[in-house]
């Protein structure tokens, strides 16, 4: 009998060795991989998300928990067909053209991953064309655009326009964020949403992906 | 293995702050010695004057002049370290060079109602609240009363306040008294709590407090309290409140020299009673504001004087009573926070040991638990600042830098996990939320509102463990005895 409680506890504690061990054990006992993810790994991570939001956990602890969850996921993932993999939605995320700022966007990406979303992190200085190409390739639910600079946030508008021109805009929700970006600006450039911080961005993405 | 081997490698473990050089401290100390030999001080206690005369002082009626050698002898004999324990007999404060502890202040005429904000006379229930809040706040190291309780026999307000504090906090107490009769009552309570006089003497959990009257006057009670403390081997704070330009010269150096001279009288007497008696010099050195005549608790000169007295006391090797976390403001506002923050930081930087008056508002007239809660937060911040930084291979973290490399991040590193909580301080009241979170989750609260919320939560929920029943009974008996004594005094009058 798989000890899901211990597995979730291991995720919360960020103990990746223990999570990997418990996952391997569960797999050995013939527990359904989907169940391991749902009952153990994601369950633990949901607690982490709630605690972080309540101010009871700190960013590095969330990172450790995410790493522990990943250690378990890597063991079970090869055992299931990709179509059976439970996902809370697919996101592509990147910092827009001309902007090399990475950390905030990574934090948002990691928060989304922690919530069970499938995140493709394109990196920094991503041109509108590259975003469009990634949408064609990955078919995400959500495109998340990041900018830290007042001078680069205008590329967000351009990116949305290019998605429109290439006929991709209707298939995705576009969300924007970053220090200079406001809710008003998001409306102005025709984005579908904006969030003030990483945890709210994750909630927004879950909502827009229709999985929450 | 250290990566680097260096010769003459100096470490600043904490941020450096020094106002006076050793030579300057010495000059002030020598000036204080001269004041006592040349000008002398008035001592209104016959028994003390006899002891001083026998030790070689020149006594003319109340005026006592102190030979420099005697004063120096006393300073050398007084301990440079005084350990104060808590109610449960554990070490709570090691008053010695480099250690700074914070607590409230005594005997405010008014107390700020913790719910209505009204300035009113303090009640015994306020003293109980002060004990509980001191017990709950992590950076408040000891308790004082923050308001003389009314509604009790007024000549026993000191005793009632002490009893209320000792029942409501495990932390050490610094306490005042009208006279030595009440000090005997307080001592008896201490004995009941500690389980014997010798136990109390070995592990004192309270300090007594005595205040000479500047300039250079030592009332019978003031000096008698120093004698009482020395006879009973209980630490005492002998601390003048000097007023630059009014009771001392209008110059900072002269003010410190006079204040030191006033504490020295207590030190000499205590050492003559018993060599090695624990005594803490003080105190509150401030200006008289020449526009309003208030004794200002927030002026920049107050901070210079505080740093000065702390440095001179350290030079003398005597633990020192500091003053911080107080304000001239009558309410919880920007002035209150700014003045409190500056004095709390400077007290730590200058190395004052037993720092009091956190929670004093209105230039000392009104005790405020809100100001105390504010002070607790600021002390937390200052303590982190004073911890400075450690520099070694682990903290330089070059291997981690190399592992993460350009463009990476450190959030997921074990090194980050290991250090982030001890390297950084987390506020409980200062707001670091983003605008939207502040607006929604914190309901757009101000610092003052959050202080009130925290205070009210403590008042609603925090209770120190109760003293054993037999101890409580003894305390009751001591209070009954004191009431009978005061009643018979009234009859005689």
Contacts between the chains, C-beta under 8 A, distances in Angstrom:
chain1	res1	chain2	res2	distance
A	14	B	417	7.4
A	58	B	420	6.8
A	58	B	421	7.3
A	59	B	411	5.7
A	60	B	411	5.8
A	60	B	412	7.3
A	60	B	413	7.9
A	60	B	416	4.8
A	60	B	417	4.9
A	60	B	420	5.3
A	61	B	417	7.2
A	63	B	411	5.0
A	63	B	412	4.0
A	63	B	416	7.9
A	63	B	417	7.8
A	64	B	412	7.2
A	64	B	417	5.7
A	66	B	412	7.7
A	67	B	412	6.2
A	100	B	407	7.9
A	102	B	407	6.1
A	102	B	409	6.9
A	103	B	409	5.1
A	103	B	411	7.6
A	106	B	409	5.9
A	106	B	411	7.8
A	107	B	411	7.1
A	110	B	411	8.0
A	124	B	407	7.8
A	196	B	434	5.0
A	196	B	435	7.0
A	196	B	436	4.4
A	196	B	437	7.0
A	197	B	434	5.5
A	197	B	436	7.9
A	197	B	437	6.9
A	200	B	436	7.7
